[in-house]
Amino acid sequence: MRRSGVFMYFFLKVVISALVIAGVSEVARRHTPLAAILASLPLTSILALLWLYHDTLDIQVVSDLTGQIFWALLPSLLFFLILPRLLRGGMPFVPALLLAVLLMVCAYALYAGVLKRLGVDL
């Protein structure tokens, strides 16, 4: 693929991915429950798998990524438990978001260590 073709393909991936994210945020302004359902769908993962398969045509690589996404998903759920509690407790949005992200990153580090001991590569 020529250099301009590579750039256009990358640009197309960015635009489609951004439209999905922007679409969810627009829906959230009007109908939060629907936006929550859309945001909870693995849209990012599905898009990444589509792009990966298109780029590699390698089912094994797609399968490996899918399995690793499963294992990586569990600690991210902590973020969705912590952030609303911090916000309801009166913490301003930005510090609450940063703290929730920090705690999630710590959870990932601990979780990765546990998985490694169990022989699961993340």
Residue, then its C-alpha position, 0 to 999 in steps of 0.5 A: m500500500r502506498r504511503s498516502g493509502v496507509f495514511m487514508y486508511f489510518f484516517l478512516k479508522v480514526v474517524i469511524s472510531a471517533l464517530v462511535i465515541a462522539g455518538v455515545s456522548e451525544v446520546a448520553r445528553r438525551h437518554t442516559p440509560l441508552a448511552a450506558i448500554l451503548a457504552s457498555l458494549p465492547l465497541t472499542s474492542i469490536l472496532a479494534l478486532l475489525w481493524l486487526y483482522h482487516d490488517t492481518l487476516d490472521i484469526q490467531v492474532v484476533s483470537d489471542l487479542t480477544g482472550q487478552i481483552f477478557w482478562a484485562l477487562l476485569p480490573s477495569l470494572l473497578f473504575f465503574l464502581i469507584l467513580p460514581r461513589l466518589l462523585r456521590g460523596g461530593m468529590p469534584f469531577v476531575p479529582a474523582l476521575l483521576l483517583a478512579v483511574l489511579l486506583m484502576v491502574c493499581a488494580y491492573a498492576l496487582y491483577a497482572g502480577v496474580l495472573k502471571r503467577l497463574g500462568v496467564d499472559l496479559 
